[in-house]
Amino acid sequence: MTLSNIALEPAALRAKSPANQRESLGIKKDMIKIRKESQKDIDVIRQINEQAFGQSQEANIIDKLRDNCCDLLSLVVLREDKLVGHILFSPAAIEGNHGIIKGMALGPMAVIPEYQGQGIGSAMVKEGIQILKESGCPFIIVLGHPEYYPRFGFKPASRYEIRSQWEGVPDEVFMILWLNESKARGVSGIAKYRQEFDAAR
């Protein structure tokens, strides 16, 4: 599996672009509303992901996860009552000598092109992290831009001797955020996404 085949974030976040740099300025919370997805959002979520990625692959994965998994955290962002962004967290696991530790994986994340670079992606990531931390989730993994996700506390998973299930993924783009550092002690092994992501092969 190659990075191009599992584009879990839009190109605007994978590249050193002015939009990516502007996003670091953030957005005022009273300008947007973040909430969990509802049934009425499903078609729009698909459209958001197709627009952001320029293909349907990520939207297809999201639909399959929604059909097969009840433990998703799926958030949407509204600006002026318009859905403009979506982020998904799905179950993941680290398998190694310690056994299996269950956590979550971030991605796909998408913001429609005309709203990119305004801090909406950052707001979604922060909200998702807070919700998962409060739920007791021990870790979040992400495959993404190494200059974007460290601002939220993500570090290369290789520092913990944790590697991706997919061959050819550079160390710097596969990251982990330990929400409970005590759970990280002695943990190493292979981090695995749900099988629905195999559709990206």
N, C-alpha and C positions, 0 to 999 in steps of 0.2 A: 504494500500500500504506500502511496506517495502522498506528500503534502497536498499536491494539486488535486488529488482525489478525495481528500477529506477537508475541504475548506470550511472550517467551523466558524470563521469570522469573515466579514466582508473585506474586500481588498483595501478599503480606506483605513482599516485598522491593521492590516498586514504590512503596509508600506509606510515609509517615513514621508508622510504627506502633510501639507499645510493644514488639512482638515484634522488630521490626527493631533497635530501640535495645538491647534485651537481648542480641541476638546479638553485639554488640561485646565482650561479656564473655568470649566464647570458651567452649570445652569442653575438658576434659582429654583428652589423646590416648589415655589408657588406657581411656577410657569408650567409644570407638568404634574401628571398624576400617574403613579405606578400602582398597579393592582394585579391580582392573579387573573389568568385568562378565564373567560366564560365561554359557554357553548356558542354564543353569537359571534365570538371573535375568531373562530376557527378559519373561516374563509379569508378574512383580512390578514391573519397571521401568515397564511400561505402566500398571499400577495406581497407582504412586506419582505419575506425571505427571498422570494423570487426576484423582486426588484433589487434588493441589496446585493445578492450574489450573482445575478444575471443568469441564473439557471434554476432548475426545479429540484436538484438533488437534495439540498438541505431541507426543503419543504417536505419532500417525500419521507425523509428520515423522521422528521417531527411527527408527521401523520402516523407513521408506523409505531413510533414510541407511544403516542397517545392511545393507539388502539391496543397495545400490548402491555403497557406498564401503568400502574396506578400510583407510583411513587415519584412522579415528576413534580418539579417546581417550574411552572411556566408563567412568566410575568409579561405584561404588556405596558406600554407607556402611551399616555394620551397627552396631546398638546392641543389646547383649544378644542377639546372633545373629539379630536381625530387620533386614531391609532397610528403611531409613527414608529414604534419600535417593539421588539420582542426579544426575550432571552429565555433560554431553556437550561435547566439543570436536571440531569438524569442520573440514576444510580450507577455507581462505578465501584470497583473493588481492587484492592491490592493483594495479590497472592504471593506468598513466600514462605520461608521457614516458620514464620510466626503464625501461619494459618491464613485466614482471609479476614481483611478489615474492610468494611463497607463504608463508602462515602458517596460523593457526588461528582459529576463531571459537568463543567460549564461549556455550553455550546450546543447548537448554533446560537449566535447573537446577531441581530440584524436591526438596522435603522434605515428607513427609506432614504434614498440618496439626498433629497433636498433638505433633510433634517440632520444629516451627518455633520460631525465636527462641532456640535453645539453642547456636548457634554451629556447627551441623552444615554449613550452607551455606558459611560461611567456611572451615571445615576442608577442604571439597571443593575450593573455589577455590584455596586455597594449595597443596594437593597437586597439582592439575592444572598450575598454573603451574610448580611445581618440576620435574615430569616433563617438560614441554615445554621448559623452559629447558635441562635436561640433554640433551635430544634435539637441541638446536641450532635449534629453531624461533625465527624472528626476531621474531614479533609475535603478539599475540592481540587480536582485536576483540570487542567486546561491545555489545549493545543493552540497557541496563539503568538502574537507578536511580542518578542522579548523586551521591547521598550514600552509596551502598553500595560501589560498585566502586573509587572513588579510594583507599580504604584499602589496596587491593592494588597500587596504583601505576598504575592506569588513569587516562588523561587524555583530555579531549575530542579526538577525532580531528581536529577542525577546526584545532587548534593546529599540526598538521603538514600542513595543506591537504589532508587526506584526508576524503572525504565518503562517506556511505552510498549504495548503489545505489538505495535506496528514497526516493522523494520524501516530503517532509513530516516527516522524522525530525528532531526538534530537536537542535541541536548538543550540548547538555549530556547527552543520553542515549546518544549514539553515541560510544564511547570506544575507545581503543587502549592497549595495554601493549607497549612495545618491550622485548623480552627481550635484544636486542642493539642498543644505541643506535647503533653504527657503521653498522648497516643502515638507520637512519632518515635518514641524511644525503641530502638532495636528493630524498627520496621524497615524491611527492604524487599524487593521483589518486582513483580510485573504488575503494572496498573492496567486494568481492563475496562473498556467501555461495554455497554450492552451490545448484543449481537445485531441490533437494528443498524448500527453504524457500519456493519459489514456491507451494507448496500452501497457504500461509497467505493467499494473495490472496483 
